[in-house]
């Protein structure tokens, strides 16, 4: 099992709608709205990092209001 954290930047005023859509995705195990450099963080879990990358490209980036993403891959020790 692989875990990644996805930092999201969103259009001003779209935080609630992006949060609702992102947190309802089946591979997102946690979602939090942030104050600071980024607007939101998602914890994404999948079988491998390739699957996480696919989720980010196909599902997260396509949410209306998302302007940028940054994916942080957790080390598998």
N, C-alpha and C positions, 0 to 999 in steps of 0.2 A: 504494500500500500504506500502510495506517495502522497505527500502533502505540499501544497503551495499556498502562499498568501498573495493576493492580488490587490494592489493599491489602485484605486479608481479616482480619476478627476471627472467631475460632472459639471454640466451647465448650471449656472446659478438658478436656483428655484426648482431644480429637478431632483433634489436629494431624496425626497420622500418617494417619488415614483420609481426612481432607480433602485432605492433600497427595497421596496416591495417586490419588484421584479427579480432582482438579484438574489434576495434571501429565499425566494421560493424555488430556485433552481435545485434539482435533486442532488447535485454534487457539491453544493455550498453548505458546509456544516456550521458556519457562523458568519455573521455580517454585522459590522459596526460602522456607524457614522463617526467621522473624525473631525477634529479641529487642527489646523496646521497646514502642512505642505500638500496633503492629499485630502480628499473628501470622504473616502470610504475604504474599508478593508474587508476582503472576503477570505475566508479559509476554505480552500478547495481540496477535496480528497478524491483520488482515483487510483487505478491499478498501477499507473506509471506516469512519468512526467510528460511523455508524448500525449497521453490522454488529457492531462491538465492543459497543455498548450492548445489542443483542439477545442476544449471547452471555452478557453479564453477567447480564441479567435472566432469560433462559431456562435457562441451564446452570450458571452459577457460583453464583448465589444459591440455587439449588434443591439444592445439595449439603448433605446432612445434616451439621449441625455448624457451618455458616456462619451467623454471627449478624449480620454487617454487612459491607458492601463500600464502597470508595471508589475511583472510577476516575479516573486521571490521564491525560489525553489529551496525546500528544506533538505538538508543533508541526510542521507540515509547511511548511518554508521553501522 
